[in-house]
């Protein structure tokens, strides 16, 4: 298959980083929200030691957070179509502030797990709605909005472990209180800078995201993402234990990993997609990620190899995040908030169950087994993805047309720039 191949950068007007203040306010809140994913990584061993909890119990911090996020995704459209996107954003941010602070204040592993679950409700309300708000408010078109969203995701994932490591060196409670403060700031910025969006003409039903999964393209992409997220969160949720590092050192490892996520989400993914097309990029990316996870599985107890492979994994996570999100939002025949909710529901189920399963597999077998299964999940994802080739072709054509439209409508775009953005040979 031949991908769209722009030979030049689109005009400056189409830059994903030239946006209204409201878009940057939501993007900042996204950064802080995504910090919550990697925030607990550097403090997992400390929580395990201080609260006398097993690794499988501690990984429930990921499981409760992500599984509740997944299920709550199903109600986000119902809520936002009734109270509006801005109020939904603010409600989600408020819930995160409250439950992250409560997680820092509790003194039991069960309490932290429970409050992380509450945090997941706020996370779902915020994540699904923030993507819709950025797409609706951003200049530079849909693709540029996705790149901006993935930039926020990458920065959040990169900064989360750093903050977690620095504050976690003082106390494992510090990162939870830090997120509460930052989310309060993001909530204020959202309240001041984001204008209310008009309510949709049709209110979203509670069953709409599940009905959307009847579409083969959306379902296939979502199931592929479930397999990918299984491997992703196996690495993120369990790799800190065999590393046997302190909070600062773990924070540094996962910050390096997160920086690669950010760089390849913003720059690597578009570059690869232009040259290889959506399908080839995803196949190659999933296959290479499977190889890296297999390396982790074989050399789990060899710290230099384990640390290096975990950091390198950020490359493939960054590419996958951007290319898959764009493809999902393009192939889906339903409204983007509904598609985002359906996609989030399926993929976060995989991400939520994987760390807990990893802990149990280690207890039953050995530390290598979860990572072998993670590599196998990626291979299964490639097989699933291969059944949706037609939809990937459709997504590529749609994105090329949208990019061409944005470039052509830009007052500063030259004819050659419009041709480049449309995918015509340079």
C-alpha positions in Angstrom: 0.0 0.0 0.0 1.3 3.4 -0.8 1.0 6.0 2.0 0.5 9.7 1.6 4.0 11.1 1.0 4.2 14.9 1.5 7.7 15.9 0.6 7.6 19.2 2.5 6.3 20.6 5.7 2.8 22.1 5.6 2.5 25.8 5.8 3.1 27.6 9.1 -0.6 28.2 9.5 -1.2 24.5 9.8 1.3 24.1 12.6 -0.2 22.1 15.5 1.6 24.6 17.9 -0.1 27.7 16.7 -3.3 27.5 18.7 -5.8 29.6 20.7 -5.1 30.0 24.5 -8.0 27.8 25.3 -6.4 24.9 23.4 -3.2 25.3 25.4 -5.1 25.4 28.6 -6.7 22.1 27.9 -3.4 20.7 26.6 -1.7 21.8 29.9 -4.4 20.0 31.8 -3.8 16.9 29.6 -0.1 17.0 30.5 -0.9 16.9 34.2 -3.6 14.3 33.7 -1.2 12.0 31.8 1.4 12.5 34.5 -0.9 10.4 36.6 -0.1 7.4 34.5 3.6 7.2 35.2 3.6 9.2 38.4 3.4 6.1 40.6 6.2 4.1 38.8 9.1 5.4 40.9 7.2 4.9 44.2 5.9 1.4 43.5 8.8 -0.3 45.4 8.6 2.2 48.2 4.8 1.7 48.7 5.4 -2.0 48.6 8.0 -1.8 51.3 6.4 0.9 53.6 2.9 -0.6 53.5 4.1 -4.3 53.5 2.3 -5.0 50.2 3.2 -7.6 47.6 4.0 -6.4 44.1 0.7 -7.8 42.8 -1.1 -5.7 45.4 0.8 -2.6 44.5 0.1 -3.1 40.8 -3.6 -2.7 41.6 -2.8 1.0 41.7 -2.7 0.8 37.9 -5.5 -1.8 37.6 -8.1 0.1 39.7 -7.2 3.4 38.0 -7.3 2.1 34.4 -10.2 -0.4 34.6 -12.4 2.3 36.2 -11.2 4.7 33.6 -12.2 2.2 30.9 -15.7 1.6 32.3 -16.3 5.3 33.0 -15.4 6.1 29.4 -18.8 4.7 28.5 -20.6 7.5 30.3 -18.5 10.5 29.3 -20.5 11.2 26.1 -23.8 10.9 28.0 -22.5 13.5 30.6 -20.8 15.9 28.2 -23.8 16.0 25.8 -26.0 17.1 28.7 -23.9 19.5 30.7 -21.4 20.6 28.1 -17.8 19.9 27.4 -16.4 22.6 29.6 -18.4 21.6 32.7 -17.4 17.9 32.0 -13.7 18.9 31.9 -14.1 20.8 35.2 -15.9 18.0 36.8 -13.3 15.5 35.8 -10.5 17.8 37.0 -12.2 18.3 40.4 -12.7 14.6 40.9 -8.9 14.0 40.2 -7.9 16.8 42.7 -10.1 15.3 45.4 -9.1 11.6 44.9 -5.4 12.2 44.3 -5.2 14.2 47.6 -7.1 11.4 49.4 -4.7 8.8 48.0 -1.8 10.8 49.5 -3.5 11.0 52.8 -4.4 7.4 53.3 -2.2 4.9 55.1 -3.3 1.5 53.6 -2.7 -0.1 50.3 -6.5 -0.8 50.0 -7.2 2.9 50.5 -4.7 4.0 47.8 -6.2 1.4 45.4 -9.7 2.6 46.2 -8.9 6.3 45.8 -7.0 5.6 42.5 -10.3 4.1 41.3 -12.1 7.3 42.1 -9.3 9.1 40.4 -10.0 7.0 37.3 -13.6 8.3 37.1 -12.3 11.9 36.8 -9.6 10.7 34.4 -12.2 9.3 32.1 -14.4 12.4 32.1 -11.4 14.5 31.4 -9.5 12.4 28.8 -12.4 11.6 26.5 -13.7 15.2 26.6 -10.3 16.9 26.3 -9.6 15.2 23.0 -13.0 16.3 21.7 -12.4 19.9 22.9 -9.0 20.1 21.4 -10.2 18.7 18.0 -13.1 21.2 18.0 -11.1 24.2 19.1 -7.7 23.7 17.5 -6.5 25.5 14.3 -4.6 23.6 11.7 -7.0 20.7 11.2 -7.8 17.4 12.8 -4.4 15.8 12.3 -2.6 18.8 13.9 -5.0 18.6 16.8 -4.2 14.9 17.4 -0.5 15.7 17.3 -1.0 18.4 19.9 -3.0 16.0 22.0 -0.2 13.3 21.7 2.4 16.0 22.6 0.6 16.6 25.8 0.3 12.9 26.4 4.1 12.4 25.8 5.1 15.3 28.0 2.8 14.1 30.8 4.2 10.6 30.6 7.7 12.0 30.6 7.2 14.4 33.5 5.2 12.1 35.6 8.0 9.7 36.6 10.4 12.7 37.1 7.9 14.4 39.5 7.2 11.0 41.1 10.9 10.3 41.6 11.7 13.7 43.1 8.7 13.9 45.4 8.9 10.2 46.1 12.4 10.5 47.4 10.9 12.6 50.3 7.8 10.4 50.8 5.6 8.1 48.6 2.7 10.5 49.5 4.4 13.4 47.8 3.5 12.6 44.2 -0.2 12.2 45.0 -0.3 15.6 46.7 1.7 17.1 43.8 -0.8 16.0 41.3 -3.7 17.4 43.4 -2.0 20.9 43.3 -1.2 20.8 39.6 -4.7 19.6 38.7 -6.1 22.5 40.7 -4.0 24.9 38.7 -5.2 23.2 35.5 -8.7 23.4 36.7 -8.4 27.2 37.2 -6.8 27.6 33.7 -9.6 25.7 32.1 -12.2 27.7 34.0 -10.7 31.0 32.8 -9.5 30.3 29.3 -11.8 27.7 27.8 -15.1 29.0 26.3 -18.2 26.8 26.6 -18.8 24.8 23.5 -22.4 24.5 22.2 -24.3 21.4 23.2 -24.6 18.8 20.5 -27.9 18.6 18.6 -28.3 15.0 19.7 -27.7 13.8 23.2 -25.5 10.8 23.5 -27.0 7.7 24.9 -25.4 5.4 27.5 -25.2 2.5 25.0 -23.8 4.6 22.1 -20.2 3.7 22.7 -21.0 0.0 22.8 -23.1 0.3 19.7 -20.2 2.1 17.9 -18.1 -1.0 18.4 -20.4 -2.8 15.9 -18.4 -1.0 13.3 -15.7 -3.5 12.2 -13.0 -0.9 11.7 -13.4 0.7 15.1 -13.7 -2.6 16.9 -10.6 -4.0 15.1 -8.5 -1.0 15.9 -9.7 -1.0 19.5 -8.9 -4.7 20.0 -5.4 -4.1 18.5 -5.0 -1.3 21.0 -6.0 -3.6 23.8 -3.2 -6.0 22.9 -0.8 -3.1 22.5 -1.8 -1.7 25.9 -1.4 -5.1 27.5 2.3 -5.0 26.6 2.6 -1.3 27.3 1.3 -1.5 30.9 3.1 -4.8 31.6 6.3 -2.9 31.0 5.2 0.3 32.7 3.5 -1.4 35.7 5.9 -4.3 36.5 9.4 -3.4 35.1 10.2 -1.1 38.1 10.3 -4.1 40.4 13.2 -6.2 38.8 15.1 -2.9 38.3 15.6 -2.6 42.0 16.4 1.1 41.9 15.6 4.0 44.2 12.8 6.5 43.4 15.1 9.1 41.8 16.8 6.5 39.6 13.5 5.0 38.6 12.2 8.5 37.8 15.1 9.1 35.6 14.7 5.9 33.7 11.0 6.4 33.0 11.5 10.1 32.2 14.0 9.1 29.5 11.4 6.6 28.3 8.7 9.2 28.3 10.8 11.8 26.4 11.1 9.2 23.6 7.3 8.7 23.7 6.9 12.5 23.3 9.5 13.0 20.5 8.3 10.0 18.4 4.6 10.9 18.9 5.1 14.4 17.6 7.9 14.0 15.0 8.6 10.3 14.4 5.0 9.1 13.8 4.1 11.7 11.1 7.5 11.2 9.4 7.0 7.4 9.3 3.4 7.7 8.2 4.3 9.9 5.3 6.8 7.4 4.1 5.3 4.1 4.9 1.6 4.7 5.2 -0.6 3.9 8.2 -0.7 0.1 7.8 3.0 -0.4 7.2 3.9 1.9 10.1 1.6 0.1 12.5 2.7 -3.4 11.4 6.4 -2.5 11.7 6.0 -0.6 14.9 4.1 -3.4 16.7 6.6 -6.0 15.4 9.6 -4.0 16.7 7.9 -3.3 20.0 7.3 -7.1 20.3 11.0 -7.6 19.8 11.9 -5.1 22.5 9.4 -6.7 25.0 10.9 -10.1 24.1 14.3 -8.7 25.0 12.9 -7.6 28.3 11.5 -11.1 28.8 14.8 -12.9 28.2 17.0 -10.5 30.1 14.6 -9.4 32.9 17.3 -9.9 35.6 20.1 -8.2 33.7 19.6 -4.7 34.8 21.5 -2.8 32.0 19.6 -4.6 29.3 16.3 -4.3 31.1 16.7 -0.5 31.7 17.9 0.1 28.1 15.1 -1.9 26.6 12.5 -0.1 28.7 13.8 3.2 27.6 13.9 2.2 23.9 10.3 1.0 24.2 9.2 4.6 24.4 10.0 5.0 20.6 7.3 2.5 19.6 4.8 3.6 22.2 5.0 7.2 20.9 4.6 6.2 17.3 1.7 3.9 18.1 -0.2 6.4 20.1 -0.3 9.0 17.4 -0.9 6.8 14.4 -3.5 4.6 16.0 -5.4 7.6 17.5 -5.6 9.3 14.2 -6.7 6.2 12.4 -9.4 5.4 15.0 -10.8 8.9 14.9 -10.8 8.7 11.1 -12.3 5.2 10.4 -15.1 5.6 12.9 -18.6 6.4 11.4 -19.8 7.9 14.7 -19.2 11.3 16.4 -15.7 11.6 17.6 -16.5 11.8 21.4 -18.4 8.5 21.0 -15.6 7.0 19.1 -13.1 8.2 21.7 -15.2 6.7 24.5 -15.6 3.3 22.8 -11.9 3.1 21.9 -10.8 4.2 25.4 -13.1 1.6 27.0 -11.5 -1.3 25.1 -7.9 -0.3 25.2 -7.8 0.8 28.9 -9.3 -2.6 29.9 -6.1 -4.2 28.5 -3.9 -1.6 30.2 -5.7 -2.0 33.5 -5.6 -5.8 33.7 -2.0 -6.3 32.5 -0.1 -5.1 35.6 -2.1 -7.1 38.0 -1.9 -10.2 35.8 1.9 -9.6 35.7 2.2 -9.7 39.4 0.1 -12.9 39.7 2.1 -14.5 36.9 5.4 -13.7 38.7 4.0 -15.2 41.9 2.9 -18.4 40.0 5.8 -18.8 37.7 8.7 -16.4 37.4 9.6 -12.8 36.6 10.1 -13.5 32.8 6.6 -14.9 32.1 4.6 -11.6 32.0 6.9 -10.1 29.4 6.7 -13.2 27.2 3.0 -12.8 27.3 3.3 -9.1 26.6 5.3 -9.9 23.4 2.7 -12.5 22.4 -0.1 -9.9 22.9 1.6 -7.6 20.4 1.9 -10.5 17.8 -1.8 -11.1 18.4 -2.4 -7.4 17.8 -0.7 -7.6 14.4 -2.9 -10.5 13.4 -6.1 -8.6 14.5 -4.9 -5.5 12.7 -4.4 -7.4 9.4 -8.1 -8.1 9.2 -8.8 -4.3 8.9 -6.5 -3.4 6.1 -9.4 -1.9 4.0 -10.2 0.5 6.9 -6.6 1.6 7.2 -6.6 2.5 3.5 -9.8 4.5 4.0 -8.3 6.3 7.0 -5.2 7.2 5.0 -7.2 8.6 2.1 -9.4 10.6 4.5 -6.4 12.1 6.4 -4.7 13.0 3.1 -7.9 14.8 1.9 -8.2 16.6 5.2 -4.6 17.7 5.2 -5.0 18.9 1.6 -8.1 20.9 2.6 -6.3 22.6 5.5 -3.3 23.4 3.3 -5.4 24.8 0.5 -7.5 27.0 2.8 -4.4 28.5 4.5 -3.9 32.0 3.3 -0.1 31.7 3.5 0.1 28.3 1.7 1.8 28.4 -1.7 0.7 26.0 -4.4 3.7 23.8 -3.8 2.9 23.7 -0.1 -0.6 22.7 -0.8 0.6 20.0 -3.1 3.0 18.7 -0.5 0.4 18.6 2.2 -2.0 16.7 0.0 0.5 13.9 -0.5 1.5 14.8 -4.0 5.1 14.1 -5.0 7.4 17.0 -4.3 
